[in-house]
Every structure is written in structure tokens, then in C-alpha cells.
Amino acid sequence: MHIRDSKRKCVLLIIDGLGDLPVAELGGRTPLEAASTPVLDQLASEGRYGLVDPVAPGVIPNTHSGCGMLFGVFPGETGHLKRGPVEASGAGRLLSPGEIAFRANFATFEEVDHGFCIRDRRAGRISSGTAELASSVGEVDLGDGVFASLQPTDQHRCVLVLSGPGLNPEVSDTDPGDGKEPLELLDCRPLAPGAEATANKVNAFIAHAHRVLRSHPINIGRQQAGKLPANGVLTRGAGAAFTLDNVLSSRGIKAAVVVGCNTVRGMARILGFEAVSEAGFTADAGTDLEAKMAAALRALEKNDLAYLHIKAPDLFSHDRQPLAKRDFVERLDKAIASLREAGVMIALTADHTTDSNTGAHTADPVPTLLYQPGSADRQATDPVNFGEQACREGNLPRQRSHDFLLDVVSRMGF
């Protein structure tokens, strides 16, 4: 498939968690550096490549802030990006005035003297039965006219929505984040005056959910099969509904997002982009890479810019599996060949770096490339091993992802 007028058409790949740090298992290389990537190497050799800071130097991004910047959210508005409403949007749950949403995880809790500790923040990356688990929790009456509902999204991920009077999203996370497990379950605390009651409701919901989930037949079956039970719920990223302007809309650029990840789907919907999902588009390593590439090219028939989000590298880093991340990057490289054959402009970057040694996001810049067919950015005489080390000396100046996006749309002719 060849896209006409390709000089104004671009596929921008967001490879979630692509950046990494050197890993001993890979001889002191990162998974990207250790991977055989002839297509990416050639694109870098003929184009521009370097390091990009997803939000700003020294800032540790997450998926919604890193992707938000690449989607054209203005830098001064990143503080308005709240994970809960983004997850709710991805799940098709439109928040009404007064409602607040939380990104939530099914997790594995263990009862201890002082409360709960967390054996696994993702319940062994549970991939089935979550709809039944969420349904069993049901709509919970938390008192004072406040109700809670839990909706599953993908794998261990879910959305908690609180409805009722007097709710305040200025509350802390109960999820302690990535670290060496077991970890302590955090109490939800008020972060501003007037949020005490909301924090108490969140804590009450978590206690209720555990009471229901610990004896659920799915969890009993998981334990009998030697799997971790999904007997608890963690919360983070509380927020109310929000709207944001973005660079693309302000310039009249039509954009679509090819996606299998609920978070990124939610960001696309909030910003007014077309969200393209099919049955084979998942948020794990089983996603259909070739079908996603084809969908991005089809999206360019009626859009100027097609984003293509790939989640799996981030999951491998979180699970400390650098060799599997390397192997997946090699699969991805083969799939990207179809974009080059189509003659479109190709941009490739990431929303953040995820360290396969610790399983945590870092503030490190991400490897990035920009290939424009027919441009004179670079002669293909010097081979490039596209990766973090090569990008430190690349011909693309280090910049924020917002500035990188501006460069992309400028080259598209906008």
C-alpha cells in the first residue's frame, strides 16, 4: 500500500517504555542496543536520530503524561493530566460533574498485623476473569450518598469511579508504585482541606473490595492452580473530568491513534482524536503488530497523522525481562518495514524510559528518530546501531517531546 502525497502524511510510533538502562544480562547494553534492528538502523542512517525528554529534563514521566505531550498537550497544562479520568475515558465511562475517577489495579494482598501488604501490584498480570471480579464487588454504597463502581479495562487494570456529593479529588494514592515486593498498602490521605471524607471513602472501598474478592471462586481457583489471587484493589491518579487544547487541533491537523492500551485510548478520546482499535490490538506482547501497521496506513487515508502505540516493551521492563524486551523489539523492527515501503514519513519515540533492572520509570531521555522520504537529512554511508548510546551523538538535538512534535508537524507542512 502506498500513500499518495506522502510528504504530508506521517506515522508516529510511540513505543511505550522503549528507553532503558544498561543490563548485565545483555553485556552492559540496553535491550534496544542488543536487538537486531536493521530497519530502524537504516531509518536512522537516512534520517535524524537523537535523545528526547518526554516531559522535561529530570522529570519522570508516566504513560499519560508522556503520551499527552506527544499528542500535543501544551507543556504548561501537563499538571491537568490525571490518570483516573483518562482511564475512565478509555473505558467509555464519561464522568458527570462531581464524579471522580481513579486508575486502579487488581492486586494480591496479604493480611498482616497492621493492615495489608502487597505481594504483587498486578496480581500476576491477571488476564481473565476480571469482569466477574469487578461485578462481584458491585456498586458499593459508601454512605452519605456516595457510591463506588469498579470497571475492568485490560489485564490487571481497572477504573474506580466515586459518585455523590462533596467529593474532592485531592487525595493520595494507595498504590505505592514499583518497588521490591512485598510493599505496604498505603492509606488514602487528604492532600487539601475538604478532602478528608473522600479519602475515608476510598479506604472503606478498598476494605470492602478485599472482603468480597478474597473468597471469590475465581481467586480460589487461581490459588489452587498456583497463581496469585486478585484479592485487592489499588488506586492512584484521582481526578475529575477535564478538557485540554492541543497543538494539532490548533493547527487543523487531523489525527488518529491506533491503540490497544486503555490509557492511550482514553487520552485520544479526551483530545478528540479518532481511536482505532481492533480485536487483535492488545496492550501486551500478543498484539498484532502487522495489523496495527496496516491500520495506521489506512488511517492516513482520511487523517494527516496516525499515531501507533505499542505497550509491550514497557511491560517487559516492569517485569524485569530485558531479554524478552530485546526479542520483542526485533519483532517490531520487522513489522515497521511495511511503513517504509508505503513511503510515509516515520517518527519513532517513547513516552518514557523504563529500567529493566528495577522495573521503574526513570527520568532518562528516550531514543528517537525521524525519517522523511527524499530528504537530505543524512547520507546512508554511516551505519547506525539505533539505540541509547548512538542517540547521544545523533544529528537530532536533544529536546523535549513537545518540540519534537513541532518539528514533525512542520516537516509535514503545517
C-alpha positions as CSV (number, residue, x, y, z in Angstrom):
1,M,0.0,0.0,0.0
2,H,1.4,3.4,-1.0
3,I,0.0,6.6,0.4
4,R,-0.3,9.5,-2.0
5,D,1.1,12.9,-1.1
6,S,3.3,11.1,1.5
7,K,5.3,14.3,2.3
8,R,2.3,15.5,4.4
9,K,1.5,12.1,5.9
10,C,3.2,10.7,9.0
11,V,3.0,7.7,11.2
12,L,4.3,8.5,14.7
13,L,5.1,5.4,16.7
14,I,5.1,5.6,20.5
15,I,6.9,2.6,21.8
16,D,5.9,2.6,25.4
17,G,9.0,2.2,27.7
18,L,11.4,1.8,24.8
19,G,14.3,3.6,26.5
20,D,16.2,1.5,29.1
21,L,19.4,1.4,31.0
22,P,22.4,-1.0,30.5
23,V,21.7,-4.5,31.7
24,A,24.3,-7.0,32.8
25,E,22.5,-9.9,31.1
26,L,22.9,-8.1,27.8
27,G,26.6,-7.4,28.2
28,G,26.1,-3.9,29.5
29,R,23.8,-3.0,26.7
30,T,20.2,-1.9,26.7
31,P,17.6,-4.2,25.1
32,L,17.3,-1.8,22.2
33,E,21.1,-1.8,21.7
34,A,21.2,-5.6,22.0
35,A,18.4,-6.1,19.5
36,S,19.0,-6.7,15.8
37,T,17.1,-3.8,14.2
38,P,18.1,-3.4,10.5
39,V,15.0,-1.4,9.6
40,L,15.4,1.1,12.5
41,D,19.1,1.3,11.9
42,Q,18.5,2.2,8.2
43,L,15.8,4.8,9.0
44,A,18.2,6.4,11.5
45,S,21.1,6.3,9.0
46,E,18.9,8.1,6.4
47,G,17.1,10.4,8.7
48,R,17.6,12.2,12.1
49,Y,18.1,10.5,15.4
50,G,18.8,11.6,19.0
51,L,17.5,11.8,22.5
52,V,14.2,13.4,23.6
53,D,13.0,14.3,27.0
54,P,9.3,13.1,27.2
55,V,8.3,16.0,29.5
56,A,11.4,17.9,30.6
57,P,14.9,17.0,31.7
58,G,14.9,15.4,35.1
59,V,11.2,14.7,35.1
60,I,10.0,11.1,35.5
61,P,7.0,10.7,33.1
62,N,4.3,8.1,33.1
63,T,2.2,6.8,30.2
64,H,-0.4,9.5,30.2
65,S,1.9,12.5,30.7
66,G,4.5,11.1,28.2
67,C,1.8,10.3,25.6
68,G,0.0,13.5,26.3
69,M,3.0,15.6,25.4
70,L,3.4,13.7,22.1
71,F,-0.3,14.2,21.4
72,G,0.3,17.9,21.5
73,V,-0.8,18.9,25.0
74,F,0.8,22.2,25.8
75,P,3.7,21.9,28.4
76,G,2.0,24.3,30.8
77,E,-1.0,22.0,31.0
78,T,0.6,18.7,32.0
79,G,-0.5,19.2,35.6
80,H,-4.1,18.8,34.5
81,L,-3.5,15.3,33.2
82,K,-5.0,13.0,35.8
83,R,-4.7,9.2,35.2
84,G,-8.2,8.4,36.6
85,P,-10.3,10.4,34.2
86,V,-8.0,9.2,31.3
87,E,-8.6,5.5,32.2
88,A,-12.4,6.2,32.6
89,S,-12.4,7.8,29.1
90,G,-10.6,4.8,27.6
91,A,-13.2,2.5,29.1
92,G,-16.1,4.6,27.7
93,R,-17.1,6.0,31.1
94,L,-17.9,9.7,30.8
95,L,-17.6,11.4,34.1
96,S,-20.5,13.6,35.3
97,P,-19.9,16.8,37.2
98,G,-19.0,15.9,40.8
99,E,-17.7,12.4,40.0
100,I,-14.1,11.5,40.4
101,A,-12.2,8.6,38.9
102,F,-9.1,6.6,39.9
103,R,-6.8,4.3,37.9
104,A,-6.9,1.0,39.8
105,N,-5.1,-2.3,39.8
106,F,-6.3,-5.7,40.8
107,A,-3.5,-6.8,43.2
108,T,-2.5,-9.5,45.5
109,F,-3.0,-8.6,49.2
110,E,-1.7,-10.4,52.3
111,E,-3.2,-9.6,55.7
112,V,-0.6,-8.5,58.3
113,D,-1.0,-7.2,61.9
114,H,-1.1,-3.6,60.8
115,G,-3.4,-4.0,57.8
116,F,-2.3,-5.3,54.3
117,C,0.9,-5.8,52.5
118,I,1.1,-6.2,48.7
119,R,2.6,-9.4,47.3
120,D,2.1,-8.3,43.7
121,R,0.8,-5.0,42.4
122,R,-0.6,-6.6,39.3
123,A,-1.9,-10.0,40.7
124,G,0.4,-11.9,38.4
125,R,-0.7,-9.8,35.5
126,I,-4.2,-11.5,35.6
127,S,-5.6,-11.6,32.1
128,S,-9.0,-13.3,32.6
129,G,-11.9,-13.2,35.0
130,T,-11.6,-9.6,35.9
131,A,-15.1,-8.7,34.6
132,E,-16.5,-11.3,37.0
133,L,-14.3,-10.0,39.9
134,A,-15.4,-6.4,39.3
135,S,-19.0,-7.4,39.0
136,S,-18.9,-9.2,42.3
137,V,-17.7,-6.0,44.1
138,G,-20.8,-4.4,42.6
139,E,-21.9,-0.8,43.2
140,V,-20.9,-0.1,46.7
141,D,-22.9,2.3,49.0
142,L,-20.2,4.1,51.0
143,G,-22.7,6.2,52.9
144,D,-23.5,9.9,52.8
145,G,-24.9,9.4,49.3
146,V,-21.6,8.3,47.9
147,F,-21.4,5.2,45.7
148,A,-18.4,3.4,44.2
149,S,-18.3,1.3,41.0
150,L,-15.4,-0.7,39.6
151,Q,-14.9,-1.3,35.8
152,P,-12.2,-3.6,34.4
153,T,-10.2,-2.5,31.4
154,D,-7.2,-4.6,30.3
155,Q,-5.2,-7.3,32.2
156,H,-5.0,-6.2,35.9
157,R,-6.1,-2.6,35.2
158,C,-9.4,-1.2,36.1
159,V,-11.2,2.1,36.9
160,L,-12.8,3.1,40.1
161,V,-15.5,5.9,40.0
162,L,-16.9,7.6,43.0
163,S,-20.3,9.4,42.6
164,G,-22.1,11.6,45.1
165,P,-22.0,14.9,46.9
166,G,-18.9,16.6,48.3
167,L,-16.2,14.6,46.6
168,N,-12.7,16.0,46.3
169,P,-10.1,14.5,44.0
170,E,-7.2,15.9,46.1
171,V,-6.4,12.6,47.7
172,S,-3.3,10.5,47.8
173,D,-2.6,7.1,46.1
174,T,-2.9,3.8,47.9
175,D,-0.6,2.2,45.3
176,P,3.0,2.5,46.5
177,G,4.3,2.1,42.9
178,D,7.0,-0.1,41.6
179,G,9.5,-1.5,44.1
180,K,10.7,-4.7,45.6
181,E,7.6,-6.5,46.8
182,P,6.1,-7.1,49.4
183,L,5.2,-3.4,49.7
184,E,2.9,-1.7,52.2
185,L,-0.5,-0.7,51.2
186,L,-0.8,3.0,51.7
187,D,-3.7,4.7,53.3
188,C,-5.6,7.2,51.1
189,R,-5.0,10.6,52.7
190,P,-6.4,14.1,52.0
191,L,-4.0,16.4,50.2
192,A,-6.1,19.5,50.6
193,P,-8.7,20.9,53.0
194,G,-12.1,19.3,52.5
195,A,-10.8,16.0,51.1
196,E,-10.8,14.1,54.3
197,A,-14.2,12.5,53.7
198,T,-13.2,11.4,50.2
199,A,-10.0,9.7,51.5
200,N,-12.1,7.9,54.1
201,K,-14.5,6.6,51.4
202,V,-11.6,5.3,49.3
203,N,-10.2,3.4,52.3
204,A,-13.6,2.0,53.0
205,F,-14.0,0.8,49.4
206,I,-10.6,-0.9,49.5
207,A,-11.5,-2.8,52.6
208,H,-14.9,-3.8,51.1
209,A,-13.3,-5.0,47.9
210,H,-10.9,-7.2,49.8
211,R,-13.7,-8.8,51.8
212,V,-15.5,-9.7,48.6
213,L,-12.6,-10.7,46.5
214,R,-10.7,-12.9,48.9
215,S,-13.3,-15.7,48.8
216,H,-14.3,-15.3,45.1
217,P,-14.4,-18.6,43.2
218,I,-12.0,-17.2,40.6
219,N,-9.4,-16.4,43.2
220,I,-9.8,-19.7,44.9
221,G,-9.3,-21.4,41.5
222,R,-6.2,-19.3,40.9
223,Q,-4.7,-20.3,44.2
224,Q,-5.4,-23.9,43.6
225,A,-3.7,-23.6,40.2
226,G,-0.6,-22.0,41.9
227,K,-1.5,-18.5,40.6
228,L,-1.7,-15.3,42.6
229,P,-5.2,-14.2,43.7
230,A,-6.6,-10.8,42.6
231,N,-7.9,-10.2,46.1
232,G,-7.3,-6.4,46.4
233,V,-7.6,-3.1,44.6
234,L,-5.0,-0.4,44.5
235,T,-5.8,3.2,43.5
236,R,-3.9,6.2,42.1
237,G,-4.3,9.3,39.9
238,A,-7.6,10.6,41.3
239,G,-9.2,13.3,39.1
240,A,-12.4,14.9,37.8
241,A,-13.3,15.2,34.1
242,F,-11.1,17.7,32.2
243,T,-10.6,19.0,28.6
244,L,-7.4,20.3,27.1
245,D,-6.3,22.1,24.0
246,N,-3.5,20.7,21.9
247,V,-1.2,21.7,19.1
248,L,-2.7,19.5,16.5
249,S,-6.2,20.8,16.9
250,S,-5.0,24.4,16.9
251,R,-3.3,23.8,13.6
252,G,-6.1,21.9,12.0
253,I,-4.3,18.6,11.8
254,K,-6.5,15.5,11.7
255,A,-5.1,12.7,13.8
256,A,-5.9,9.1,14.6
257,V,-4.5,6.8,17.3
258,V,-4.0,3.1,16.6
259,V,-4.1,1.6,20.1
260,G,-4.7,-1.5,22.3
261,C,-4.0,0.2,25.6
262,N,-6.9,1.7,27.6
263,T,-4.8,4.6,28.9
264,V,-3.8,5.8,25.5
265,R,-7.2,5.2,24.1
266,G,-8.6,7.5,26.9
267,M,-6.1,10.2,26.0
268,A,-7.0,10.1,22.4
269,R,-10.7,10.4,23.1
270,I,-10.2,13.3,25.5
271,L,-8.2,15.2,22.9
272,G,-10.7,14.5,20.1
273,F,-8.6,12.1,18.0
274,E,-10.0,9.1,16.2
275,A,-9.2,6.0,18.3
276,V,-8.7,2.9,16.1
277,S,-8.9,-0.5,17.9
278,E,-9.5,-4.0,16.5
279,A,-9.8,-7.4,18.2
280,G,-6.1,-8.2,17.8
281,F,-4.9,-4.9,19.2
282,T,-3.9,-5.6,22.8
283,A,-1.8,-4.0,25.5
284,D,0.6,-6.9,25.7
285,A,3.2,-8.9,23.7
286,G,0.5,-10.8,21.8
287,T,-0.7,-7.7,20.0
288,D,-0.9,-8.0,16.2
289,L,2.0,-5.7,15.1
290,E,1.4,-6.2,11.3
291,A,-2.3,-5.4,11.6
292,K,-1.5,-2.3,13.6
293,M,0.9,-1.1,10.9
294,A,-1.8,-1.7,8.3
295,A,-4.4,0.1,10.4
296,A,-2.1,3.1,10.7
297,L,-1.6,3.3,6.9
298,R,-5.4,3.1,6.4
299,A,-5.9,5.8,9.0
300,L,-3.8,8.1,6.9
301,E,-6.3,7.9,4.0
302,K,-8.5,10.4,6.0
303,N,-6.1,11.8,8.6
304,D,-2.8,13.7,8.4
305,L,-1.1,12.0,11.3
306,A,-1.5,8.4,12.6
307,Y,-0.2,7.6,16.0
308,L,0.7,3.9,16.6
309,H,1.1,3.0,20.3
310,I,2.9,-0.2,21.3
311,K,2.8,-1.2,25.0
312,A,4.7,-4.4,25.4
313,P,8.3,-3.1,25.8
314,D,7.2,-1.3,29.0
315,L,5.6,-4.4,30.4
316,F,8.8,-6.4,29.9
317,S,10.8,-3.7,31.7
318,H,8.3,-3.6,34.6
319,D,8.6,-7.4,34.9
320,R,12.4,-7.2,34.7
321,Q,12.6,-9.2,31.5
322,P,15.2,-7.5,29.3
323,L,15.8,-10.5,27.0
324,A,12.1,-10.7,26.2
325,K,12.1,-7.0,25.6
326,R,15.0,-7.3,23.2
327,D,13.2,-10.1,21.3
328,F,10.0,-8.1,21.1
329,V,11.9,-5.1,19.7
330,E,13.3,-7.4,16.9
331,R,9.7,-8.4,16.0
332,L,8.7,-4.8,16.0
333,D,11.6,-3.9,13.7
334,K,10.4,-6.4,11.1
335,A,6.8,-5.0,11.2
336,I,8.0,-1.4,10.7
337,A,9.3,-2.4,7.3
338,S,5.8,-2.0,5.8
339,L,5.7,1.7,6.8
340,R,8.9,2.3,4.9
341,E,7.6,0.5,1.9
342,A,4.5,2.7,2.0
343,G,6.6,5.8,1.5
344,V,5.3,7.7,4.5
345,M,7.2,9.9,6.9
346,I,8.1,7.9,10.0
347,A,8.7,9.3,13.5
348,L,9.5,6.9,16.4
349,T,9.9,7.8,20.0
350,A,8.7,6.8,23.5
351,D,6.6,8.1,26.4
352,H,9.3,7.3,29.0
353,T,12.3,5.2,29.8
354,T,11.6,2.0,31.9
355,D,14.6,0.4,33.6
356,S,14.6,-3.4,33.2
357,N,16.9,-3.6,36.3
358,T,14.5,-2.1,38.7
359,G,11.2,-2.2,36.9
360,A,10.6,1.5,37.4
361,H,10.2,4.5,35.1
362,T,13.2,6.9,35.1
363,A,13.9,10.5,34.0
364,D,16.3,9.4,31.3
365,P,15.6,10.7,27.7
366,V,14.3,8.3,25.1
367,P,15.9,7.2,21.8
368,T,14.1,8.9,18.9
369,L,14.2,9.0,15.1
370,L,12.6,11.0,12.3
371,Y,12.7,9.7,8.7
372,Q,11.3,11.7,5.8
373,P,11.5,10.1,2.4
374,G,13.5,12.0,-0.1
375,S,15.0,14.4,2.5
376,A,18.7,15.2,2.7
377,D,19.0,14.8,6.5
378,R,21.8,12.3,6.2
379,Q,23.5,10.2,3.6
380,A,23.2,6.5,4.2
381,T,27.0,6.0,4.3
382,D,27.4,5.7,8.1
383,P,25.6,2.7,9.6
384,V,23.8,3.5,12.8
385,N,23.1,0.9,15.6
386,F,19.9,2.7,16.7
387,G,19.9,2.8,20.5
388,E,20.5,5.0,23.5
389,Q,24.3,5.2,23.1
390,A,24.1,6.1,19.4
391,C,21.4,8.7,20.0
392,R,23.7,10.6,22.4
393,E,25.8,11.5,19.4
394,G,23.0,11.7,16.8
395,N,22.1,14.5,14.5
396,L,18.8,15.4,16.2
397,P,19.4,17.9,19.0
398,R,18.3,16.9,22.5
399,Q,14.9,18.5,23.0
400,R,11.5,18.0,24.8
401,S,8.9,15.8,23.1
402,H,6.7,18.9,22.6
403,D,9.5,20.4,20.4
404,F,10.0,17.2,18.6
405,L,6.3,17.1,17.7
406,L,6.5,20.7,16.5
407,D,9.4,19.6,14.2
408,V,7.4,16.7,12.9
409,V,4.3,18.8,12.0
410,S,6.5,21.5,10.5
411,R,8.0,18.9,8.2
412,M,4.5,17.7,7.3
413,G,3.8,21.2,6.0
414,F,1.7,22.5,8.9
